[in-house]
Amino acid sequence: MARAVLRRIADLGGTATYDEIQHYFAGHPDTPIPPKAIGGTLTSIRAVRRRIGPDSPSMLLERDDRARRYRITPVLVDGLQRVFTLADARPDLLRS
């Protein structure tokens, strides 16, 4: 689920509010995430970040709790979109 959320944020250009993400996945036909569970899914993005992000302490995904917004560093949005396109073409490349 965290991968789907990360993809959605990248598809939105790298910036999304908590509410946008929650609303999108609440009724999603393939990856529904109930509003009560969205917080845990968004928190688990840290695990995704550790697996695909750079080794440096810089943040792939920044959270601004006061503004209730997520932001992916713009330079990484294009790369993430290419990775997701490749994953669509070759799902065998992604691990569960």
FENBEL-V14524 format. One record per residue. SS is DSSP state (h for helix, s for strand, l for the rest). BURIAL is + if it has 9 or more other ideal C-beta (glycine too) atoms within 8 Angstrom, else -. Layout:
SS,BURIAL / SS,BURIAL
This chain:
l,- / h,+ / h,- / h,+ / h,+ / h,+ / h,+ / h,+ / h,+ / h,+ / h,- / l,+ / l,- / l,+ / s,+ / s,+ / s,+ / h,+ / h,- / h,+ / h,+ / h,+ / h,- / h,- / h,+ / h,+ / l,- / l,+ / l,- / l,- / l,- / l,+ / l,+ / l,- / l,- / l,- / l,- / h,+ / h,- / h,- / h,+ / h,+ / h,- / l,+ / h,+ / h,- / h,- / h,+ / h,+ / h,- / h,- / h,- / l,+ / l,- / l,- / l,- / l,- / l,- / l,- / l,+ / s,+ / s,- / s,- / s,+ / l,- / l,- / l,- / l,- / s,+ / s,+ / s,+ / s,+ / l,+ / h,- / h,- / h,+ / h,+ / h,- / h,- / h,+ / h,+ / h,- / h,+ / h,+ / h,- / h,+ / h,+ / h,- / h,- / l,- / h,- / h,- / h,- / l,- / l,- / l,-
